[in-house]
Amino acid sequence: MPPHGHPIFAALYDVFCRYIDKRGLARYREKAAGGATGRVIEIGAGTGRNFSFYRSIERLTATEPDPHMKSRAVRKTRGLSFPILILPDRAEALSLPDRSADSVVATLVLCTVSDPAAALSEVRRVLTPEGRFRFVEHVRAAGPRLARFQDFILPLHRRIAAGCHPNRDTVALIEREGFTLVELERFPLGPTWVRPHVFGVAVPRPR
C-alpha cells in the first residue's frame, strides 16, 4: 500500500459497496459479522460497512491501515451498542495478544493484503482454540478460461482497486495455513473477473 493510502479508492468505496450490497453482498456481511460472538477482531475493516451487522458481541477491535478508509470507518462508530477500537494495523502484523479473539471477521480483505499467508497466520494466532474465522472473499475461478482472464487482468485490476488480486485461491490458502473449513458457500456476485465470491467459517487446527 502506498505510504499515504488510496484516497480516490476510499472515496469511491462506499458508492461501489452500496451497489453490490444491494445485489446480495449485504446478506453475506450479515452472516459473517452477525454470526460473530464474544471478543471480535475485524481485519481490514475498510470504511466500516460491517459495523452495523454485529449483534451480541462483547467488543470489537477493527484494524484498517489505510488512513482514508479508517477516517470513514470512524464515522460509522456512532451509536453502536458495543465498545469499539479502530487500529491502523496491517493484517500481516496485528498488535494484539495471542488468543485474544473469539471471532475474527474479514470481508473482501485477503485479496488485497501483500502477504495473505502472514495475515492468516496472524488470524490463527489471535483466535482462541475454539474461535471462528468468518470471511467473505472473492476467489479464483474454477473454470480455466475465466481463471486465465483473471491472471491476465491482474496488473490493471491491482492498479485501480488498491492492490486487489482477482485470481487468489483464497479458500485453498486458508486450509493450507492451518484452518479447517466448517462452512463454505460459493455465490456469483460482481464483475465477471471477480467471481465467484465465497462465505465461509473456519476453525484453527491444533498446532
C-alpha positions as CSV (number, residue, x, y, z in Angstrom):
1,M,0.0,0.0,0.0
2,P,1.3,3.5,-0.8
3,P,2.5,5.3,2.4
4,H,-0.5,7.7,2.2
5,G,-3.1,5.1,1.3
6,H,-5.6,5.2,-1.6
7,P,-7.7,8.4,-1.2
8,I,-9.6,8.1,-4.5
9,F,-10.4,4.4,-3.9
10,A,-11.5,5.2,-0.4
11,A,-13.8,8.0,-1.6
12,L,-15.4,5.7,-4.2
13,Y,-15.6,2.5,-2.0
14,D,-18.9,3.1,-0.3
15,V,-20.5,4.0,-3.6
16,F,-19.4,0.7,-5.1
17,C,-20.3,-1.3,-2.0
18,R,-23.8,0.2,-1.8
19,Y,-24.4,-1.3,-5.2
20,I,-23.0,-4.8,-4.5
21,D,-24.6,-4.8,-1.1
22,K,-28.0,-4.3,-2.7
23,R,-27.2,-7.0,-5.2
24,G,-26.7,-9.5,-2.4
25,L,-23.4,-8.9,-0.5
26,A,-25.2,-7.4,2.5
27,R,-26.7,-10.9,3.2
28,Y,-23.3,-12.3,3.5
29,R,-21.9,-9.4,5.6
30,E,-24.8,-10.3,7.9
31,K,-23.8,-13.9,8.0
32,A,-20.1,-13.1,8.6
33,A,-20.4,-10.2,11.1
34,G,-23.8,-11.0,12.5
35,G,-22.7,-14.5,13.4
36,A,-19.6,-13.3,15.4
37,T,-19.7,-13.6,19.1
38,G,-17.6,-12.6,22.2
39,R,-14.5,-10.6,21.6
40,V,-14.3,-9.8,17.9
41,I,-11.4,-8.7,15.7
42,E,-12.2,-7.5,12.2
43,I,-9.2,-7.2,9.9
44,G,-9.2,-4.8,7.1
45,A,-12.4,-3.1,8.2
46,G,-12.3,-0.6,5.3
47,T,-14.9,2.1,5.7
48,G,-16.7,0.2,8.5
49,R,-19.5,-1.3,6.3
50,N,-19.8,-4.3,8.6
51,F,-20.2,-2.4,11.9
52,S,-24.0,-2.3,11.8
53,F,-24.3,-6.0,11.3
54,Y,-22.6,-7.0,14.6
55,R,-25.1,-8.2,17.2
56,S,-24.3,-9.9,20.6
57,I,-20.6,-9.2,21.0
58,E,-18.5,-8.1,23.9
59,R,-16.3,-5.7,22.0
60,L,-14.9,-5.1,18.5
61,T,-11.3,-4.3,17.6
62,A,-11.2,-3.3,14.0
63,T,-8.0,-2.8,12.0
64,E,-7.5,-0.6,8.9
65,P,-4.1,0.6,7.8
66,D,-5.4,3.0,5.0
67,P,-5.9,6.3,6.8
68,H,-8.6,7.4,4.2
69,M,-10.6,4.3,4.8
70,K,-10.1,4.4,8.6
71,S,-11.4,8.0,8.8
72,R,-14.6,6.9,7.1
73,A,-14.9,3.9,9.5
74,V,-14.6,6.2,12.5
75,R,-17.8,8.0,11.3
76,K,-19.7,4.7,11.4
77,T,-19.0,4.0,15.0
78,R,-21.6,6.5,16.3
79,G,-24.5,4.9,18.0
80,L,-23.0,1.4,18.2
81,S,-24.1,-0.7,21.2
82,F,-20.7,-2.2,21.9
83,P,-17.2,-0.9,22.6
84,I,-15.1,-0.5,19.5
85,L,-11.4,0.3,19.0
86,I,-10.0,1.0,15.5
87,L,-6.3,0.4,15.0
88,P,-4.1,1.2,12.0
89,D,-2.6,-2.4,12.0
90,R,-1.9,-4.3,8.8
91,A,-3.4,-7.7,8.7
92,E,0.0,-9.3,8.5
93,A,1.2,-7.6,11.8
94,L,-1.5,-7.3,14.4
95,S,-0.6,-5.6,17.6
96,L,-2.9,-7.8,19.6
97,P,-2.2,-10.6,22.1
98,D,-2.4,-14.3,21.3
99,R,-5.8,-15.9,21.8
100,S,-7.5,-12.6,22.3
101,A,-10.4,-13.1,19.9
102,D,-13.4,-15.5,20.0
103,S,-14.2,-14.4,16.4
104,V,-12.2,-12.9,13.6
105,V,-14.0,-11.4,10.6
106,A,-12.7,-10.5,7.2
107,T,-14.7,-9.3,4.2
108,L,-13.0,-8.5,0.9
109,V,-9.6,-8.3,2.6
110,L,-7.4,-11.2,1.7
111,C,-7.5,-10.2,-1.9
112,T,-5.6,-7.0,-1.1
113,V,-3.0,-7.9,1.5
114,S,0.5,-8.2,0.3
115,D,1.2,-11.4,2.2
116,P,-2.1,-13.4,2.8
117,A,-0.2,-16.3,4.4
118,A,1.2,-14.0,7.0
119,A,-2.2,-12.4,7.6
120,L,-3.8,-15.9,8.1
121,S,-1.0,-16.8,10.5
122,E,-1.9,-13.7,12.5
123,V,-5.6,-14.7,12.4
124,R,-4.7,-18.1,13.7
125,R,-2.5,-16.5,16.4
126,V,-5.1,-14.2,17.8
127,L,-8.0,-16.7,17.8
128,T,-8.8,-18.9,20.8
129,P,-8.6,-22.6,20.1
130,E,-12.4,-22.7,19.9
131,G,-12.6,-19.5,17.9
132,R,-14.1,-19.0,14.5
133,F,-12.7,-17.2,11.4
134,R,-15.7,-15.8,9.5
135,F,-15.0,-14.5,6.0
136,V,-16.4,-13.2,2.7
137,E,-14.0,-13.1,-0.2
138,H,-13.9,-13.3,-4.0
139,V,-11.6,-16.1,-5.2
140,R,-10.0,-17.6,-8.2
141,A,-12.5,-19.0,-10.7
142,A,-12.8,-22.8,-11.1
143,G,-13.1,-22.6,-14.9
144,P,-9.7,-22.4,-16.6
145,R,-10.8,-19.8,-19.1
146,L,-12.0,-17.3,-16.6
147,A,-9.0,-18.1,-14.3
148,R,-6.7,-17.2,-17.2
149,F,-8.5,-14.0,-17.7
150,Q,-8.2,-13.2,-14.0
151,D,-4.4,-13.7,-14.4
152,F,-4.4,-11.5,-17.5
153,I,-6.3,-8.6,-15.9
154,L,-4.3,-8.7,-12.6
155,P,-1.9,-5.9,-13.3
156,L,-4.7,-3.4,-14.3
157,H,-7.1,-4.5,-11.6
158,R,-4.4,-4.2,-8.9
159,R,-3.7,-0.6,-10.1
160,I,-7.3,0.6,-10.0
161,A,-8.5,-1.4,-7.0
162,A,-6.0,-0.7,-4.3
163,G,-3.9,-3.8,-4.8
164,C,-6.8,-6.3,-5.2
165,H,-5.9,-9.7,-6.7
166,P,-8.8,-11.2,-8.6
167,N,-7.0,-14.5,-9.0
168,R,-6.2,-15.6,-5.5
169,D,-7.2,-19.1,-4.5
170,T,-8.1,-17.9,-1.0
171,V,-10.1,-21.0,0.1
172,A,-7.1,-23.3,-0.6
173,L,-4.8,-20.8,1.2
174,I,-7.0,-20.8,4.3
175,E,-6.8,-24.5,4.5
176,R,-3.1,-24.6,3.8
177,E,-2.4,-22.1,6.6
178,G,-3.8,-24.3,9.4
179,F,-7.6,-23.9,9.3
180,T,-10.4,-26.4,8.8
181,L,-13.5,-25.2,6.9
182,V,-16.7,-25.9,8.7
183,E,-18.9,-23.9,6.4
184,L,-18.5,-22.8,2.8
185,E,-20.9,-21.2,0.3
186,R,-20.0,-20.0,-3.2
187,F,-22.1,-17.4,-5.0
188,P,-21.8,-15.3,-8.1
189,L,-21.6,-11.6,-7.5
190,G,-19.9,-8.5,-9.1
191,P,-18.0,-8.2,-12.3
192,T,-17.2,-11.4,-14.1
193,W,-13.5,-11.3,-13.3
194,V,-14.0,-11.2,-9.5
195,R,-16.3,-14.2,-9.5
196,P,-17.1,-16.3,-7.6
197,H,-17.4,-15.0,-4.0
198,V,-17.4,-17.2,-1.0
199,F,-18.8,-17.1,2.5
200,G,-17.0,-19.3,5.0
201,V,-16.4,-20.3,8.6
202,A,-13.1,-21.9,9.5
203,V,-11.6,-23.1,12.8
204,P,-7.9,-23.3,13.6
205,R,-6.4,-26.8,13.6
206,P,-4.5,-27.7,16.8
207,R,-0.8,-26.8,16.5
